[in-house]
């Protein structure tokens, strides 16, 4: 009797619900904790099928489960335990862990269910999941911000690197300019000064031949200075964006002949400029001033870097697709290592020696060509000459 009383006291004071059912699923007992969990009085449940405490679809499957177990002896819950959903009197549901054991009592089977409410644990899990999800979102946001910061720093680094590169290039350009200007201006100025002194000297003794000779040197030196200043002015206008494109209908054949005649006057002794035009038409719409500047620069270089008794080929070609200008010489050529820098401002090939020049001409030609939507190509080999080709898409008649 004492043991029975002790067992009853333990069951009634247990914090988990305890329910017993018979082999047909009818409840025979439920402790106070179980009543509290499901919201029923014990009298409301005793004799009722245990499925009353189950939501759909477990409610409909419970009796089939018991029948199958009685027939086969195969248990899926008994002796194992699992998480299930219970339904309270008001229809609300809650999660709990169910453990079922089978007991032989008075020659019959009784099944005891031990019910541990998991509501708090589930709420805690949900909060933990929400916190983890929120934390993941924060981590994602922070990661994105970090990536953006790293990207911004990388961009800043690249910009700083580009600025340093440009500053270095600018420094090199300034150095080239100082070196070029000090040489290119000093030489003709010295020549002008010396020739002026000699003119004064020879004029006193009435030596007109010598006077004429040195006056010619003065004129050539002034022309050189003028050419240098023109290059600087062209570069300044390009940098300032002050070069306007003025398209006009141009007779390319006549245009080429005039340039050839003009440039032949400054050619070296026995240098011949051979001009030829090809195409079924000779007129094209293009900017005459810019095109003339380009051609004169290329022919001037051909004259400058070719020797006496040489030929300079100058060709213009008009086709259905555009205008082609070719200037080819048999001069000193351009070293292969220098060719990649050829169109940079103030750059001069290493084999130019004492031949005068600003290193601006080809840079200006390239930029003028691009302003007219054209392209420039060249081929060169040391001691075998250079060929420049300008290609322009134009309208022609």
MARPA-673258 format. One record per residue: residue in three letters; y, z, x of N, C-alpha, C, O in turn. Coordinates in steps of 0.2 Angstrom, whole numbers, plus 5000, padded with zeros to 4 digits. Example, Ala and Ser with C-alpha at 12.3 -4.5 7.8 and 13.67 -1.06 7.14 Angstrom:
<atoms>
ALA497250395066497850395062498450395066498350425071/SER498950355064499550365068500050395064500650405067/
</atoms>
This chain:
<atoms>
UNK499450005004500050005000500650005004501149975003/UNK500650045010501250045014501349985017501949965018/UNK500849945019500949875022501249825017501649785019/UNK500949835011501249785006501949795005502349755004/UNK502149865005502849885004503249855009503849835008/UNK503049865015503349845021503449765021504049745023/UNK502949725019503049655019503549635014503949585015/UNK503549665008503949655003504649665005505149625004/UNK504749715009505449735011505749685016506249665016/UNK505249665020505449605025505649545022506149515024/UNK505249525017505349465013506049465010506449415010/UNK506149515006506749525002507349525006507949515004/UNK507349555012507849565017507949505022508449515026/UNK507549465022507549405027508249365026508449355020/UNK508449335031509149295031508949225029509349195026/UNK508349205030508149135028507749145021507449195019/UNK507749085018507449085011506749075012506449045017/UNK506349105008505549105008505349095001505549124996/UNK504949035000504749014993503949004994503748974999/UNK503649024989502849014989502748964983503048974977/UNK502248924983502048874978501348874978500948884983/UNK501048854972500348844971500148774973500648734975/UNK499548754972499348684974499548634970499448574971/UNK499848654964500148604960500948594960501248554957/UNK501248634965501948624967502348674963502948674963/UNK502048724959502448764955502648834959502248854963/UNK503248854958503448904962503248974959503248984953/UNK502949014964502649084962503149134964503149184961/UNK503549124969504049174972504549144976504549094979/UNK505149184976505749154980506149224982506249264977/UNK506349234988506649294990507449284988507649224987/UNK507749334989508449334987508849284991509349254989/UNK508649274998509049235002508949164999509449124999/UNK508349144997508249074994508649064988508849014987/UNK508649114983509049114977509749094979510049054976/UNK510049134984510749124986510849054988511349024987/UNK510349024992510448964995510448904990510948864990/UNK510048914984510048864979510448874973510548834969/UNK510748934973511148954967510848974961511148964955/UNK510148994961509749014955509649084955509649114960/UNK509449114949509149174949508349164949508149104948/UNK508049214952507249204953506949184946506449144946/UNK507149214941506849194934506949124932506549094928/UNK507449094935507549024933507048974937507048914935/UNK506748994942506348954946505648964946505248924947/UNK505449034945504749044944504349004939504649004933/UNK503848974941503448934936503748864936503348814933/UNK504248844939504548774939504248744945504148774950/UNK504248674945504048634950504548634956505148634954/UNK504348634962504748644968505248584968505748594971/UNK505048524965505448464965506148474962506648434963/UNK506248534958506848544955507448554961508048554959/UNK507148574966507648594972507748534977508048544982/UNK507448474975507548414979507948364976507948354970/UNK508348324980508648274977508248214977507748214980/UNK508448154974508048094974508148064981508748064984/UNK507648034984506948014981506448064983505848054980/UNK506648124986506048164988505748204982505148214982/UNK506148204977505948234970505348204967504848234965/UNK505448134967504948094964504248084969503748074966/UNK504348094975503748094980503348154981502848154984/UNK503648214979503348274981502648284978502248304982/UNK502548274972501948284969501448234972500848254973/UNK501648174973501148124976500948154983500348144985/UNK501448184987501248204993500748264993500248264997/UNK500848304988500348364987499648334985499148354988/UNK499648284981498948254979498648224984498048234985/UNK499048184988498748154994498448204999497848195002/UNK498848255000498548305005497948345002497448355006/UNK497948354996497348384993496748344994496148364995/UNK496848274993496248224993496048215001495448205002/UNK496548205005496348185012496348245017496048235022/UNK496748295016496848345021497348325026497448365031/UNK497648265026498148245031498848275029499148255024/UNK499148315033499748345032500348305036500248295042/UNK500848295033501448265037502048325038502448315042/UNK501948375034502448425034502148495036502348535040/UNK501648505033501248575033501148585041500748545044/UNK501348645043501148665050501648635055501548645061/UNK502148595053502548565058503248585057503548605062/UNK503548565051504248585050504748525052504548485056/UNK505248515048505748465049506348475045506448525041/UNK506848435046507548445043507448405036507248345036/UNK507648435031507648405024508348425021508748455023/UNK508448395015509048405011508748445004508348415001/UNK509148495003509048534997509548524992510148504994/UNK509448534985509948524980510048594976509548624974/UNK510648614976510848674973510848664965510748604962/UNK510948714962510948714954511448674952511448634947/UNK512048674955512648634953512548554955513048514953/UNK512048534958511948464960512148454967512048394969/UNK512448494970512648484977512048494982511648524980/UNK512148454987511548454992511848494999512348505000/UNK511348515003511448545009510848535014510248525011/UNK510948535020510348525025510048585027510348645027/UNK509348585028509048645030508448625034508148575033/UNK508148675038507548665042507048695038507048755036/UNK506448655036505948675032505348685036505048635040/UNK505048745036504348755039503848775034504048825030/UNK503348745033502848755028502148775031501948745036/UNK501848835028501248855031500748865025500948875019/UNK500048855026499548855021499248925021498948945027/UNK499148955016498849025016498249025011498349005005/UNK497649045013497149065008497249135005497149175009/UNK497249134998497349204995497049204989497149164984/UNK496549254988496149264982495849194980495849174974/UNK495549164985495149104984495549044982495248994978/UNK496149044983496548984981497048974987497249014991/UNK497348914987497848894992498548914990498748894984/UNK498948944994499648954993500048924999499848935004/UNK500548894997501048865002501648905002502048914997/UNK501848925008502448965010502948915013502748895019/UNK503548915011504048875014504648925017504848965013/UNK504748915023505348955026505948905027505848855030/UNK506448925024507048885023507648915027507848965026/UNK507848875032508448895037509048855035508948795037/UNK509548875033510148835031510448805037510648845042/UNK510548745037510848715043511548685042511848655046/UNK511848715036512548685035513048705040513448655042/UNK513048765043513548785048513448735054513848715057/UNK512748735056512648695062512848625061513048595066/UNK512748595055512948525054513648515054513948465057/UNK514048565051514748565051514948565059515448535061/UNK514648615062514848615069514648555073515048535077/UNK514148525071513948455075514448405073514648365077/UNK514648405066515148355064515748365068516048315070/UNK515948425068516548435072516548425079516948395082/UNK515948435082515848415089515848345090516148315095/UNK515548305085515548235085516248205084516448155088/UNK516648235080517348215079517748225085518148185087/UNK517548285088517948305094517748255100518148235104/UNK517048245100516848195105517148125104517348095109/UNK517148105098517448035096518248035098518447985100/UNK518548095096519248095097519348095105519848065107/UNK518948135108518948135116518848065119519248045123/UNK518348025116518247965118518847915117519047875121/UNK519147925111519747885109520347905114520647855117/UNK520347965116520847985121520747955128521147935131/UNK520047965129519847935136520047855136520247835141/UNK519847825130519947755130520747735131520947695134/UNK521147775127521847765127522147785134522447745137/UNK521847835137522047855144521847805149522247785154/UNK521247775148520947725152521347665152521547625157/UNK521547645146521947585145522647595148522947545151/UNK522947655147523547665150523547665158523947635161/UNK522947695160522847695167522747615170523047595175/UNK522347575166522347505168522947475168523147435172/UNK523347485163524047455162524447475168524847435171/UNK524447545170524847565175524647535182525047515186/UNK523947525183523647495189523847425189524047395194/UNK523847385183524047315182524747315184525047265188/UNK525147355181525947355183526047365190526447335193/UNK525647415193525747425200525547365204525847355209/UNK525047335202524747275205525347215205525447185210/UNK525547215199526147165198526747175202527047135206/UNK526947245203527447265207527347255214527747225218/UNK526647265216526447255223526547175224526747155230/UNK526347135220526347065221527047045221527246995225/UNK527447065217528147055217528547075223528947035226/UNK528347135225528647155232528447115237528747095242/UNK527747095237527447055242527846985242527946955247/UNK527946955236528246895235528946895238529246855241/UNK529246955236529946965239530046965246530446935249/UNK529547005249529547005256529346935259529646925265/UNK528946905256528746835259529346785258529546755263/UNK529746795253530346755252530846775257531146735260/UNK530946835258531446865262531246845270531646825274/UNK530546845271530346815278530546745278530746725284/UNK530346705273530446635273531246625274531446575277/UNK531646665270532346655271532546665278533046635280/UNK532346725281532446735288532346675292532646665297/UNK531746645291531546595295531946535294532146495299/UNK532146525288532646465286533346475290533646435293/UNK533546545289534146555293534146545300534646525303/UNK533546565303533446555310533446485312533746465317/UNK533146445308533046375309533746345308533946295312/UNK534146365303534846335302535246355308535646305310/UNK535246415310535646435316535546395322535946365326/UNK534846385323534646345329534846275329535046245333/UNK534746245322534846175321535646165322535846115325/UNK536046205318536746195318537046205325537446165327/UNK536846255329537146265335536946205340537346185344/UNK536446175339536246115343536546045340536846015344/UNK536446035334536645975331537445965331537645915331/UNK537746025330538546015330538846015337539245985338/UNK538446055341538746055348538745995352539145975355/UNK538145955351538045895354538545845353538945815357/UNK538745825346539245775345539945805346540345765348/UNK540045865345540745895347540845885354541445875357/UNK540345905358540445895366540545825368540945815372/UNK540245775364540245705366540945685364541345645367/UNK541245715358541945695356542445715361542945685363/UNK542345785363542845815368542845775374543345755377/UNK542245755377542145725383542445655383542845635387/UNK542345615377542545555376543345545375543645505378/UNK543545595372544345605371544645615378545145585379/UNK544345655382544645665389544645595393545145575396/UNK544045565392544045505396544445445393544745405397/UNK544545445387544945395384545645405386546045355388/UNK545845465386546545485389546645465396547145435398/UNK546045475400546145455407546145375408546545355412/UNK545645345405545645275406546245235403546445185405/UNK546545265398547145235395547745235400548245195399/UNK547745285404548245285409548245235414548745215417/UNK547645205416547545155421547445085417547245035420/UNK547445085411547445025406546744995407546644935408/UNK546245035407545545015407545245015400544945055397/UNK545444955396545244945389544544945388544344965382/UNK544144925392543444915391543144985391542745005386/UNK543345035395543045105395543345135389543045175386/UNK543945125388544245155382543845135375543745185372/UNK543745075375543345055369542645085369542445105363/UNK542345085374541745115375541645185372541245205369/UNK542145225374542145295373542445315366542245355362/UNK542845265363543045265356542445255352542345285346/UNK542045215354541345195350540945265350540645275345/UNK540945295356540545365356540845415351540445445348/UNK541445415351541845465346541645445339541445485335/UNK541645385337541445355331540745375329540645405323/UNK540345365334539545385333539445455332539145475327/UNK539845495336539745565335540045595328539745635325/UNK540645565326540945585320540445565314540345605309/UNK540145505315539645485310539045535309538745545304/UNK538845555315538245605315538445675312538045695308/UNK539045695313539345755310539345745302539245785299/UNK539645685301539645675293539045675290538945695284/UNK538445645293537845645291537545715290537245725285/UNK537645755295537445825294537745865288537445895284/UNK538445855288538845885282538545855276538545895271/UNK538445795275538145765269537545795267537345805261/UNK537045805272536445845271536545915268536245925263/UNK537045945271537146015269537446015261537246055257/UNK537845965260538145965253537645945248537645965243/UNK537245895250536645875245536245935244536045945238/UNK536045975249535646035248535946085244535646115239/UNK536646095245537046145241537046125234536946165229/UNK537146065232537146035225536446045222536446065216/UNK535946035226535246045223535146115221534846135216/UNK535346155226535146235225535546255219535346305215/UNK536146225218536646255212536446215206536746235201/UNK535946165206535846135200536346085197536446075191/UNK536746065202537346015200537145945201537645905200/UNK536545925202536345855203536245825196535745845193/UNK536645785193536445745187536145685188536245645192/UNK535645665183535345605183535745555179535845565173/UNK535945495182536245445179535845375179535945345184/UNK535545365174535045305174535545245172535945245168/UNK535345195176535745125175535245075176534745075180/UNK535445015173535044955174535144925181535744905182/UNK534644925185534744905192534344845194533744835193/UNK534744795198534344745201534044765207534344765213/UNK533444785207533044815213533044765219533144785225/UNK533044705218533044655223533644655227533644655233/UNK534244645223534844645226535044715230535344715235/UNK534844765226534944835228534544845235534844875240/UNK533944815236533544825242533844785248533944805253/UNK534144725246534444685251535044715254535244715260/UNK535444745249536144775252535944835256536244845261/UNK535444875255535244935259535044905266535144935271/UNK534644855265534344825272534944805276534944815282/UNK535344765273535944745277536344805280536544805286/UNK536444855276536844915278536444945284536844965289/UNK535844955283535444995288535344955295535244985300/UNK535344895294535244855300535744855305535644845311/UNK536344875302536944885307536944945311537244945317/UNK536544995309536445055313535745055317535645105320/UNK535345005316534745005320534744995327535344975330/UNK534245015331534245015338534244945340534144895336/UNK534244935347534244865349533644835348533044855349/UNK533644775345533144735343532644765338532044745337/UNK532844815335532444845329532644795323533144775322/UNK532044775319532144735314531844765307531344795307/UNK532344765302532144795296531944735291532344695290/UNK531244735289531044675286530944705278530544745277/UNK531344675274531344695267530944635263531044575264/UNK530544665258530144615254530144645247529944705246/UNK530244605242530144635235529544595231529544535232/UNK529144635227528644605224528644625216528944675215/UNK528444575212528444595205528744535201529044495204/UNK528544525195528744475191529444485189529844435186/UNK529744545189530444555187530744595193530444625197/UNK531444595193531744635198532244695195532444735199/UNK532344695189532744745186532344805184531744805181/UNK532644865185532344925183532844975181533444975184/UNK532745025176533145075174533045135179532545165178/UNK533545155183533445215187534045235190534545205189/UNK534145295193534745325196534845295203534445305208/UNK535345245203535445205209535645255215535445245221/UNK536045305214536345345219535745385222535745395228/UNK535345415218534845455221534345415224534045435230/UNK534145355221533645315225533945285231533545285236/UNK534545275232534845245238534845305243534645285249/UNK534945365241534945415246534245425249534145435255/UNK533745425244533045425247532845375252532545385257/UNK533045315250532845255254533245255261532945245266/UNK533845275261534245275267533945335271533945325278/UNK533745385269533445445272532845415276532745435282/UNK532445385272531745365275531845305280531545315285/UNK532345265279532445205284532845235290532645215296/UNK533245285289533645315295533045355299533145345305/UNK532645385296532045425300531645365304531445385310/UNK531545315300531145265304531445235310531145225315/UNK532145225309532545195315532545255320532445235326/UNK532645315318532745365323532145385327532145395333/UNK531545375324530945395327530445335329529945345331/UNK530745275329530445215332530845195338531445205339/UNK530545155342530845135348531145065347531145035342/UNK531545045352531844975352531244925352530744935353/UNK531544865349531044805349530444825344529844805346/UNK530544855339530044875334530244845327530844835326/UNK529744845322529844825316529844885311529444925312/UNK530244885306530244935300530144895294530544855292/UNK529644905290529444875284529744915278529644975278/UNK530144875274530444905268530244865262530444805262/UNK529844895257529544855252529744885245529744945245/UNK529944845240529944875233529544835229529444775230/UNK529144865224528644835220528844855213528844915212/UNK528844815208528944835201528344805197528144745197/UNK527944855194527344835190527444855183528044875181/UNK526944845179527044865172527044945171527344965166/UNK526844985176526845055176527445085179527645145178/UNK527845055184528345085187528545045194528444995195/UNK529045085197529345055203529045095209528945155209/UNK528845055214528545085221529045065226529245005227/UNK529145115231529645105237529145125243528945175243/UNK529145075248528745095254529145085260529545025260/UNK529245135264529545125271529045145276528745195276/UNK528945095280528445105286528645085292529045035293/UNK528545125297528745115304528145125309527645135307/UNK528245105315527745115321527945165326527845145332/UNK528345215324528645265328528145315331527545305331/UNK528445375332528045425336527545465331527045495334/UNK527645455325527145485320527245565319527645595323/UNK526845595315526945665314526245695315525745685313/UNK526245755320525645785322525345815315525645835311/UNK524645815315524345835309524445905307524545925301/UNK524545955312524646025311525346035308525546085304/UNK525845985309526545995306526545955299527045975296/UNK526045915297526145885291526245925285526545905280/UNK525845985285525946025279526646055278526746075272/UNK527046055283527646085283528246035282528846055282/UNK528045975282528545915282529045915278529645895279/UNK528945935271529545935266529846005266530246015261/UNK529746055270530146115270530846105273530946065278/UNK531346145270532046135273532046155280531746205282/UNK532446125284532546135291531946135296531946155302/UNK531346105293530846095297530846025301530945975298/UNK530646035307530545965311529945975315529746025318/UNK529645915316528945915319529045925327529645925329/UNK528545955330528545975337528645925342528845935347/UNK528545855340528545805344529245765344529345715347/UNK529745795340530345765340530845765346531245725347/UNK530645815350531045825356531745825355532045875351/UNK532145785359532845795359533145745353533745735353/UNK532745715349533045665344533345705339533145755336/UNK534045695338534445735333534145735326533845685324/UNK534345785322534145785315534145855312534145905316/UNK534245865306534345935303533745955300533746015299/UNK533245915299532645945296532745955288532345985285/UNK533245925285533445925278533245865274533145865268/UNK533245805278533145745275532545735270532645715264/UNK531945745272531345745268531345795263531045775257/UNK531645855264531645895258532145875253531945885247/UNK532645845255533145815250532845755246532845745240/UNK532445715250532145655247531645675242531545645236/UNK531245725244530745755239531045775233530745765227/UNK531545815233531845845227532245795223532145805217/UNK532545745226532845695222532245655218532345635213/UNK531745645222531145605219530845645213530745605208/UNK530845705214530545745208531045745202530845745196/UNK531745745204532245745198532145685194532345675188/UNK531945625197531845565194531145555191530845495190/UNK530745615191530045615189529545575193529045545191/UNK529745565199529345525204528945565208528945635208/UNK528545535213528045565217528145535224528345475225/UNK528045575229528045555236527445565240527145615239/UNK527245515243526545515247526745495254527145445255/UNK526345515259526445485266525745485270525345525268/UNK525745445275525245435279525545435286525945395287/UNK525245465291525545465298525045485303524545525302/UNK525145455309524645465314525045465321525445415322/UNK525045515325525445515331525345455335524845425336/UNK525945425337526045365341525845305337525745245340/UNK525645305331525445245327525945235321525745195316/UNK526445275320526945275315526745305308526245345308/UNK527245305304527245335297527345295292527845245292/UNK527045305286527245265280527345315274526945355273/UNK527945305271528145345265528145295259528345245259/UNK527845325254527845295247528145335242527945395241/UNK528645305238528945335232528645305226528745235226/UNK528445335221528245305215528645335209528745395208/UNK528945295205529345305200529145275193529045215193/UNK529045315188528845285181529545265178529945305177/UNK529645205177530345175175530245125169529745095168/UNK530745115166530845065161531144995164531545005168/UNK530844945163531044885167531144825162530844825156/UNK531544775164531644715159531344655163531344595161/
</atoms>
